[in-house]
Amino acid sequence: MRRVLFDHNVPGPLKRFLRACEVHFAEEMGWATLKNGQLLDAAEAAGFDVLLSSDKTIRYEQRMIDRHIGIVSMSDNHWPSVGEYGSVIAEAVEAVEPGEVLAVFCGTFVPRKLGKPAP
């Protein structure tokens, strides 16, 4: 069973798609103030296999060589968008290897008053 840590910005309802995993939230672990590198260090030390995040730049900010944890990075964290891609995200969580970052497209939220997504 994979141990998955939901980053601060991951919608809680996504947990229902990961029934085969042990899921915890950064906040419940007492890690609400930890940022990317610190959060990865804490998660890895606690034995997590995967960090699930919607931080789109995490793959460029973290050195993953020699890490024992993988990252699944979602393109959005807006629940109505993300919910439609729950099974795709679950597949990525199962597939990601230690030291790897998998990016998953799960829509792009566009607030109505902005009209269209940024390029």
Buried (B, 14 or more C-beta within 10 A) or exposed (E): EBBBBBBBEBBEEBBEBBEEBEBBBBEEBEBEEBEBEEBBEBBBEEEBBBBBBBBEEBBEEBEBEEBEBBBBBBBBBBBEBBBEBBEBBBBBBBEBEEBBBBBBEBBEBBEEEEEEEEE
